[in-house]
Amino acid sequence: MNILVRYFSRSGNTKMVAEAIAEACGVKAVSVDAPEAWTNDDVDVLFIGGALYAYGIDKHLKNYIENLDGTKVRKAVVFSTSWISKHSVDLIKNGLKARGIDVAEDYFYVKNTPSAGQLEDAKNFAKQFI
Ligand SMILES: Cc1cc2nc3c(=O)[nH]c(=O)nc-3n(C[C@H](O)[C@H](O)[C@H](O)COP(=O)(O)O)c2cc1C
């Protein structure tokens, strides 16, 4: 099973969630602005996350989603952090759907910095998709 964990995080909160999910899946969490974020391989599950900044998602994440080959991603699962609004979840989901990708209804969300318990929750959340 080819599982990818991709994220963009300005101050580390979303990165913490990404790394917990990646650990549960036995893969590496890779920031979308790193060259190795791209692959030509078919992907069974793409975990993808980012935060909300001024009611939008970061341009690096937006660019990554807009350039995904939707025919190569079987399923995407979204995670996000923010102060209060879950709009980032919708923005990420809608961007993925616009690429023709099947997006899991369920998502993982944390307000700001995840606690140790929330990171455990993130791991358990991820395991249901692998
Ligand atoms: C410039 C800026 C704008 C933000 N705008 C919003 C916002 O509109 N709504 C919200 O709920 N949180 C907002 N946040 C909070 C971040 O989404 C939150 O701190 C998030 O966990 C940051 O994730 P990161 O550490 O992965 O970058 C904003 C934070 C910053 C720094």
The ligand as a Gaussian input file, in Angstrom:
#p B3LYP/6-31G(d) Opt

LIG

0 1
 C       -1.393000      35.123000       9.965000
 C       -2.331000      34.117000      10.586000
 C       -3.670000      34.104000      10.222000
 C       -4.560000      33.182000      10.803000
 N       -5.882000      33.195000      10.424000
 C       -6.747000      32.326000      11.021000
 C       -8.126000      32.344000      10.672000
 O       -8.590000      33.097000       9.806000
 N       -8.959000      31.495000      11.342000
 C       -8.511000      30.616000      12.296000
 O       -9.328000      29.885000      12.849000
 N       -7.200000      30.552000      12.617000
 C       -6.305000      31.386000      12.012000
 N       -4.974000      31.341000      12.333000
 C       -4.496000      30.357000      13.307000
 C       -3.733000      29.180000      12.638000
 O       -4.545000      28.526000      11.698000
 C       -3.315000      28.182000      13.721000
 O       -2.433000      28.786000      14.637000
 C       -2.684000      26.937000      13.114000
 O       -2.601000      25.932000      14.086000
 C       -1.314000      27.228000      12.534000
 O       -0.827000      26.055000      11.981000
 P        0.707000      25.817000      11.685000
 O        1.441000      25.896000      13.016000
 O        0.746000      24.450000      11.108000
 O        1.156000      26.874000      10.732000
 C       -4.088000      32.256000      11.771000
 C       -2.727000      32.291000      12.151000
 C       -1.856000      33.191000      11.570000
 C       -0.406000      33.190000      11.986000

